[in-house]
Amino acid sequence: MLPSNFSIICFLNGFFVKISYNILYLLIKYKELKIRVKLKNIVLFNDLDEDTIKLIESFTLECSLQKENILFYEGDDSKYLHLVTLGIVKLFKTSSQNKKIVLKYFHPEELIGEVANFENMPYPATAQAFTNVEFLKIDFEKLKKVLDANPKLLYKVQTSLIKKIKNLEHIISSDLVLDAKERVAKYICENSEEFFVQKNIEIAEILNITPETLSRILKSFKNEDLINTQKKTIDCSRLSNYF
């Protein structure tokens, strides 16, 4: 047992600070409790009992990054499953011509990289903070044991995996078959709830078109009374004629 007056020197926020053992202990416990509360409030884990939550917490790291910083690069080892808790993360691949191809934007409570985790392969794309973000890094090898013992949790993770595969199929088919105007019309109809809160640059990157092209197409749709940004209405029946 350490004496109550025991203290250590820590490096915090750019300064060396002397902290007593008791304060350090409380800080560690607070951080653990914070992670536990986040896990409990995430739909993926909300059916788990307290002991299982504590177990997952023991191999989970809480992280944060400023906008445009990298969570992981294409080709990195996929040791961790990433789960967004705040902000938006952009997933992209880089072509041989050094062009970024956006695969998806991840929002709070979405998993990133589970395909690579399950296949035990390097991450196939790069994940970058589109805004300031907070996320959890979960040791996947240890999580696998929890998944084996919790079929309901495994089902939720597999459902997320299936959605990613469908999203990739959608990207490939849209880019090959539809032109820019058709892709925008299809995207608006399929994402009508998110469309009015998304930034144009985000939509443009998802559809692999320039923001200028997107602005011209949206202006055309407004002139045809297909969308109304003030009233937040979309005429999907007429928009669907484009694809």
LINSULKA-V544526 format. One record per backbone hydrogen bond with DSSP energy under -0.5 kcal/mol. CO is the residue of the C=O (numbers start at 1). NH is the residue of the N-H. E is the energy in kcal/mol with one decimal. If there is no record, write none. Layout:
# LINSULKA-V544526
co={CO,CO}
nh={NH,NH}
e={E,E}
This chain:
# LINSULKA-V544526
co={3,6,8,8,10,10,12,15,15,17,17,19,20,21,22,23,24,25,26,27,28,29,30,31,32,33,34,35,36,37,38,39,42,42,43,45,49,50,51,52,53,54,55,56,57,59,61,61,63,65,66,69,72,73,76,77,79,80,81,82,83,84,86,88,88,89,90,91,91,92,93,93,95,99,100,101,104,106,107,110,112,113,114,115,116,116,117,123,126,126,127,127,128,128,129,133,134,134,135,136,136,137,137,138,139,140,141,142,143,144,145,146,147,150,151,152,153,154,155,156,157,158,159,160,161,162,163,164,165,166,167,168,169,170,171,172,173,174,179,180,181,182,183,184,185,186,187,189,191,192,194,194,199,200,201,202,203,204,205,205,210,211,212,213,214,215,216,217,218,219,220,221,221,222,226,228,228,233,234,235,236,238,239,240}
nh={6,21,10,19,12,17,15,12,17,10,19,8,24,25,26,27,28,29,30,31,32,33,34,35,36,37,38,39,40,41,42,42,45,46,46,48,53,54,55,56,57,58,59,59,60,139,63,137,135,133,69,129,127,76,123,79,140,82,138,112,136,109,134,130,131,106,128,103,104,126,95,101,98,95,102,93,91,89,110,84,82,117,118,119,120,121,120,75,92,128,71,72,90,130,68,65,85,86,63,83,138,61,139,81,143,144,145,146,147,148,149,150,150,154,155,156,157,158,159,160,161,162,163,164,165,166,167,168,169,170,171,172,173,174,175,176,177,178,183,184,185,186,187,188,189,190,191,192,195,196,197,198,203,204,205,206,207,209,102,208,214,215,216,217,218,219,220,221,222,223,224,226,227,225,235,232,233,228,236,239,240,241,242,243}
e={-1.8,-3.2,-0.6,-2.9,-0.7,-3.9,-1.9,-3.0,-0.5,-3.4,-0.6,-2.6,-2.4,-2.7,-2.0,-2.3,-2.3,-2.3,-2.4,-2.1,-2.2,-2.5,-2.4,-1.9,-2.3,-2.5,-2.0,-2.5,-2.3,-1.8,-0.5,-1.1,-1.5,-0.8,-0.7,-1.8,-2.1,-2.4,-1.9,-2.4,-2.5,-1.4,-0.5,-1.3,-1.5,-2.2,-0.5,-2.8,-2.4,-2.6,-2.0,-3.1,-2.5,-2.3,-2.4,-1.1,-2.2,-0.5,-2.9,-2.9,-2.7,-3.7,-2.2,-2.1,-1.5,-3.4,-3.1,-2.9,-1.4,-3.0,-0.5,-3.4,-2.0,-2.9,-0.6,-2.3,-2.8,-2.2,-1.6,-2.1,-1.7,-2.0,-2.6,-2.1,-0.8,-1.9,-0.6,-3.1,-2.6,-0.5,-2.6,-1.2,-3.5,-0.6,-3.6,-2.4,-2.7,-1.9,-3.0,-2.2,-0.6,-2.7,-0.5,-2.9,-1.9,-2.4,-0.7,-0.9,-2.5,-2.3,-1.0,-0.6,-1.0,-2.3,-2.3,-1.6,-2.1,-2.5,-2.2,-1.8,-1.9,-2.3,-1.9,-1.7,-1.9,-2.4,-2.3,-2.2,-2.4,-2.3,-2.1,-2.3,-2.6,-2.4,-2.2,-1.7,-2.1,-1.9,-2.5,-2.2,-2.2,-2.4,-2.5,-2.6,-2.0,-2.1,-1.5,-0.6,-2.2,-0.6,-1.6,-1.3,-2.0,-2.8,-1.9,-2.1,-2.1,-2.5,-0.6,-0.7,-2.1,-2.4,-2.1,-2.2,-2.8,-2.2,-1.9,-2.3,-2.3,-2.3,-1.4,-2.9,-0.8,-1.7,-3.1,-1.3,-1.7,-2.4,-1.1,-2.4,-2.5,-1.3,-2.2,-1.1}
